Amino acid sequence: MPFNEEVTTYSAQDNLGYCLSRAALIMQTAVDEALIEIELNRLSWTVLACIRFDGVESPSKIAEFVGLERTTASRLITQLEKKGFVTRQPNDEDGRGHSVRPTPLGIEACNKAPALIAAATRPHLSDLSENNVAELIHLLKKIGTGTVAKWKVSNAKKG
């Protein structure tokens, strides 16, 4: 479309970005509210889950895996450690680094969280069949396939 051509119709509600953002906000809010019961939020849960279920133990690898800035991931790990969900141990392979591992309390939270999340998000998925949900997950996983994700957090107060 040439730069000077006037746009005469546009519906944000029919735009993929709008729909993804709206769905993400709805689901994130539901997950945050559900996890209050076990003293987690969706970001701390994501970090804990990647440690417990994906075996990611290095703080820098956790940040990369989850898509967070290193400082944000470190802050979340520290919060999880203070609440007793994880422990940091010297890395056996690299004496300079630490491995982050779930504690029994962290494992207990990992056993409870999926059911809490499912119960909280189910109402928002009521118009979708199980096959629809599986297909949606399958399609969303394809976004960005073959590219390196740029997980940069925008900073409105740049220099």
N, C-alpha and C positions, 0 to 999 in steps of 0.2 A: 504494500500500500504506500503510495507516495506520501511524503511528509505533510503536504498541504491538504490532503484529502480529509474531509470531515467524517468523523465517526458518528453515525446516526442511531445505532442501536448497540447496547451493551447491557448485559445482566450479570452482575457480580455473582448472583446465586447460581448461575449456570457456568461459572468459571471454575476450573479444576483447582486452582490455588485457593480460592475462597472456600470451596467445599472441603478441601483437605484441612485448611486452617481451622474452620469451624468444627469439623469432626474431631480434630486433635484437641481443641480446647474443651469440648464436651467430655471426651474420654479422659483427658488429663485431670480435669476437675473431679470426675467420678472416682478415679483411682486415688487421687490425693485424699479425698474424703473417706474412702474405704480404709486406707492404710493408717489413718489416725489411730485406729483401735490398737495397732501394734507399734505405735510410735515411729512410723516411717512416713515418708512422702514418696512420690513417684520417682524422683531422682535418686534418693538414697536407696530405694528399693531396686532401681535399675542397677546401681553400683553393687549392692549386696547380691543380687541375682547373678550378675556376670561373674562375681567371685565364686559363688556357690555352684551354679549350674554350668558355667562355661569354663571354669578353672582358671580364670584370668587373675593373677596374683600380684603382678607388678603395678605399682601406682601409675606409672606412665602408660602401661599397656591398658589399664582400666580406663584411663582418660581417653585413649585412642579408640578403644572398643565401644565405649558408651557415647563418644562424640562430645566430650566436654573439654574445656581448657584444663590444663594440668592443675592450675591453682584451684579451680572449682572442684575437680575430682579429689584433690588432696584435702580440701575442706570437708567434703562429704565423707571421706574415709575417716577423718579425725572425728567427725560427729558420730559416725557409726561405732568407732572405737570407744568414745566416751559413754555411749549408751550400752556398750557391752556386746554389740552384734559381731564385731570383728576384732582381730588382734593382728598386730604387726610383729613379724619375726624376722631376724636376720636372714637374708637370702643365702641359701647353702651354696649356690653357684657363684654368687657375686657378693663378697663380703661388704661392699659399699652400700648395696641396696637392701630393701626390705620386701618380704612377701606378706601379702594381706590374706588372712584366712578367716573363715567364719568360725565363730564360737558356737557352743551348744545353743545359746540364745539366738544367734543368727540363723542357725539351721532350723530352729523351731519357727522363727519368723518366716523363713523360706517355705516351710511346710504349710503355714497358714495363709500367706499372702495370695497365692493364686486363686483360692476359693473366694477370698474377700473381693479381689479384683473382678472375678467372673460375676459375682452377685451384683456388684456395683455397676458393671458395664452392660450386663444383660438387658436391662430395660431400654437402653439406647440402641440395641440391636434387634428389638422385638419384631421389626418389619422384615428382617433378613432371616433366611433359612440357615442352617448350619453350613450347607454347601455355598450359599452366598458369602458367608463370613470367611470360609476357607478360600474362596476365589478372590475375595477382596484382599486378604492377606497375601495371597500369591501375587496378585497384580501390584500391590504396593511394594513388595520386595523387589520388583523389577525396576522401580524408579531408581535411576542412578547406577544400574548394573553396568559394569565395565568402566566406570569412572571412579576417580578418587574423591570421596566426599570431602567437602570443605565445611567443616563444622564450626567455622568462625562465628562468634557471637558479635552481632553488630554493636558498635559503640557510637551512640549519637553525640557524645561529647569529644569527638576527636579534635585534636590540636589546633 
